[in-house]
């Protein structure tokens, strides 16, 4: 990610769907995290999501005929101990809530059988890394899962453990998967027919058929975001946007918006 221009700040080596989303929500938060290297601690919600993802990764690595509730229950126990999850959530989940954390995770895992039949999934990739150029930007990300469909194309699937969005908000939730579809096409890995968002807390699935326009819009989105990031790195002007999302930002103590309010 290099260009011949004078830069006050060095941009990150690569962009991801989440980092571009962060920049478009609040450029200053992007700077703190991706340029200054300040870390954002995990939350109980993100930890729960990571735990569920690890269990489902194990489920879909099994032979088709072994993908059942008994097997995934065993995987959940193995993952809890082998990946030291009790230590990983220490300090983020209250000791009295660990039992609830595990039960909420299990409800999400169990709901995979509600939204699909795991034995029918012809898996091609699990936690698959996409890494390369899209438009002017170097993009890197990991696809939860993609599988063959009946026409020898692929379906890209993403597990969600958060609250199911309102129907009017669902379209925006496909931005990341459209990026992955464009990357699979660009890297000549596969042609994507459709996208799936699997909201496991409630057992709800949303699907989207991929079009050529989706790919063009995604490349345009990446290009425009990249250009704005490079302009900010050149000028040093990373603006902040105050919104409800600030309530979940780890950088409030550094942010000028909150410093002004505290005076």
C-alpha positions in Angstrom: 0.0 0.0 0.0 2.5 2.6 -1.2 2.2 5.7 -3.2 4.6 8.4 -4.3 3.3 11.3 -2.1 4.4 13.1 1.0 2.6 11.5 4.0 2.4 12.8 7.5 1.2 9.4 8.7 2.0 6.0 7.3 -1.1 4.0 6.4 -1.5 0.4 7.5 0.0 -2.3 5.3 -3.5 -3.6 4.4 -7.1 -2.8 4.9 -10.0 -5.0 5.9 -13.8 -4.7 5.8 -13.8 -3.8 9.5 -11.0 -1.2 9.2 -12.7 0.5 6.3 -16.0 0.5 8.1 -14.2 2.1 11.1 -12.7 4.8 9.0 -16.0 5.7 7.4 -17.7 5.8 10.8 -14.9 7.8 12.5 -11.5 8.5 10.9 -9.9 9.4 14.2 -10.8 6.1 15.7 -9.2 4.4 12.7 -6.0 6.5 13.3 -5.8 5.5 16.9 -6.1 1.8 16.1 -4.6 1.3 12.7 -2.0 4.0 12.5 -1.0 4.7 16.1 -1.3 1.0 17.0 -3.5 1.5 20.1 -5.4 -1.7 20.9 -9.1 -2.0 21.7 -9.7 -4.6 24.4 -12.2 -7.4 23.7 -15.7 -7.2 25.0 -17.9 -10.0 26.3 -19.8 -9.9 23.0 -16.7 -10.2 20.8 -15.3 -13.0 23.0 -18.6 -14.9 22.8 -18.5 -14.6 19.0 -14.9 -15.8 18.8 -15.7 -18.8 21.0 -18.7 -19.8 18.8 -16.7 -19.3 15.6 -14.0 -21.7 16.9 -16.6 -24.4 17.8 -18.3 -24.1 14.4 -14.9 -24.3 12.7 -14.5 -27.6 14.4 -18.0 -28.8 13.4 -17.5 -28.1 9.7 -14.0 -29.7 9.7 -15.7 -33.0 10.5 -16.8 -35.6 7.9 -20.3 -34.9 6.7 -21.9 -37.8 8.5 -20.4 -36.8 11.9 -21.9 -33.3 11.9 -24.5 -33.7 14.6 -25.5 -32.2 18.0 -23.6 -34.8 20.0 -20.4 -34.1 18.0 -20.6 -30.3 18.3 -21.3 -30.6 22.0 -18.1 -32.6 22.4 -16.2 -30.0 20.3 -17.5 -27.2 22.5 -16.1 -28.8 25.6 -12.8 -29.6 23.9 -12.4 -26.0 22.6 -13.2 -24.6 26.0 -10.3 -26.4 27.6 -7.8 -26.7 24.7 -8.0 -23.0 23.8 -7.9 -21.9 27.5 -11.2 -20.0 27.2 -11.6 -19.7 31.0 -8.4 -17.7 31.1 -9.2 -15.8 27.9 -12.4 -14.4 29.3 -11.0 -13.6 32.8 -11.4 -9.9 33.4 -14.0 -9.5 30.7 -16.7 -11.8 31.9 -17.6 -11.6 35.6 -16.9 -14.9 37.4 -20.6 -15.3 38.3 -21.5 -14.9 34.6 -19.2 -17.6 33.1 -21.9 -20.2 33.3 -24.3 -17.9 31.4 -21.5 -17.1 28.9 -21.2 -20.8 28.0 -24.9 -21.3 27.8 -25.4 -18.3 25.5 -22.6 -19.6 23.3 -24.2 -23.0 23.2 -27.6 -21.6 22.2 -25.9 -19.9 19.2 -24.1 -23.1 18.3 -27.3 -25.2 18.6 -29.1 -22.8 16.3 -26.8 -23.6 13.4 -29.1 -26.7 13.1 -32.1 -24.4 12.9 -30.8 -22.3 10.0 -29.3 -25.1 7.9 -28.5 -28.8 7.8 -24.7 -29.1 8.4 -24.6 -32.5 6.7 -25.7 -30.8 3.4 -22.9 -28.2 3.4 -20.2 -29.0 0.8 -17.4 -27.0 2.5 -14.6 -25.5 0.3 -13.0 -23.2 2.8 -13.1 -22.5 6.6 -11.5 -19.4 8.1 -10.1 -18.9 4.6 -7.7 -16.0 4.2 -8.1 -13.5 1.3 -5.1 -11.4 0.8 -4.4 -9.2 -2.3 -5.2 -6.1 -4.3 -8.7 -4.9 -5.0 -8.6 -1.6 -6.9 -5.8 0.4 -5.4 -5.9 -1.1 -1.9 -4.3 -4.2 -0.4 -7.1 -6.1 1.3 -6.8 -8.9 3.9 -9.6 -10.8 5.6 -10.8 -14.2 6.7 -14.0 -15.8 5.4 -15.9 -17.8 8.1 -16.9 -20.4 5.5 -17.6 -20.8 1.8 -19.2 -23.9 0.2 -20.3 -25.2 -3.2 -23.7 -24.7 -4.5 -25.6 -26.9 -7.0 -24.2 -25.0 -10.0 -20.5 -25.4 -9.0 -20.4 -21.8 -7.8 -19.9 -20.9 -4.2 -21.9 -19.4 -1.3 -20.0 -17.3 1.2 -21.4 -17.6 4.8 -20.8 -15.5 7.8 -21.7 -16.3 11.4 -23.2 -13.6 13.6 -23.8 -13.9 17.3 -25.1 -10.4 17.9 -28.6 -9.1 17.8 -30.6 -9.8 14.6 -30.9 -6.5 12.7 -34.2 -5.0 11.5 -35.0 -5.9 7.9 -34.4 -2.3 6.8 -30.8 -2.6 8.0 -29.8 -6.0 6.6 -28.6 -4.6 3.3 -25.7 -2.7 5.0 -24.7 -5.9 6.8 -23.6 -7.6 3.5 -20.8 -5.1 2.8 -18.2 -7.4 4.2 -19.4 -10.4 2.4 -19.6 -8.5 -0.9 -15.9 -7.6 -0.3 -15.1 -11.2 0.1 -17.0 -12.1 -3.0 -15.0 -9.5 -5.0 -11.7 -10.8 -3.5 -12.5 -14.4 -4.4 -13.2 -13.3 -7.9 -10.1 -11.1 -8.1 -7.9 -13.8 -6.8 -9.4 -16.3 -9.2 -10.4 -18.6 -6.3 -14.1 -19.0 -7.1 -17.1 -17.3 -8.5 -19.7 -16.4 -5.8 -23.4 -16.9 -6.5 -24.8 -15.8 -3.1 -24.1 -14.6 0.4 -25.5 -15.8 3.7 -25.6 -14.0 7.1 -26.4 -16.6 9.8 -27.7 -14.8 12.9 -27.3 -17.6 15.5 -28.7 -15.9 18.6 -32.2 -16.0 17.1 -31.6 -18.7 14.4 -32.3 -16.3 11.4 -30.7 -16.5 8.0 -30.5 -13.7 5.4 -29.4 -14.3 1.8 -28.3 -12.1 -1.0 -27.7 -13.0 -4.7 -24.4 -11.6 -6.0 -24.6 -9.4 -9.1 -22.0 -7.8 -11.3 -23.2 -4.5 -9.9 -22.3 -5.7 -6.4 -18.7 -6.3 -7.5 -18.5 -2.9 -9.2 -19.9 -1.1 -6.2 -17.6 -2.9 -3.9 -14.5 -2.0 -5.9 -15.8 1.6 -6.0 -16.3 1.6 -2.2 -12.8 0.3 -1.6 -11.3 2.8 -4.0 -13.1 5.8 -2.5 -12.3 4.7 1.1 -8.6 4.1 0.2 -8.4 7.5 -1.4 -9.9 9.2 1.7 -7.5 7.3 4.0 -4.5 8.4 1.9 -5.7 12.0 1.9 -6.0 11.9 5.7 -2.5 10.4 5.9 -1.2 13.2 3.6 -2.9 16.1 5.4 -2.9 14.7 8.9 -6.6 15.5 9.2 -8.4 12.6 10.8 -11.8 14.0 11.8 -14.0 12.6 14.5 -17.7 11.8 14.3 -19.6 11.8 17.5 -22.5 9.3 17.5 -24.0 6.5 19.6 -21.1 4.3 18.6 -18.9 6.4 20.8 -20.4 4.5 23.8 -18.4 1.4 22.7 -15.2 3.2 21.7 -12.1 2.4 23.7 -10.5 5.8 22.9 -12.9 8.2 24.6 -10.2 9.5 27.0 -8.1 10.5 24.0 -10.8 11.9 21.8 -11.1 15.7 21.5 -14.9 15.4 21.4 -15.0 13.9 24.8 -12.3 16.1 26.2 -14.4 19.1 25.3 -17.4 17.7 26.9 -15.6 16.9 30.2 -14.4 20.5 30.6 
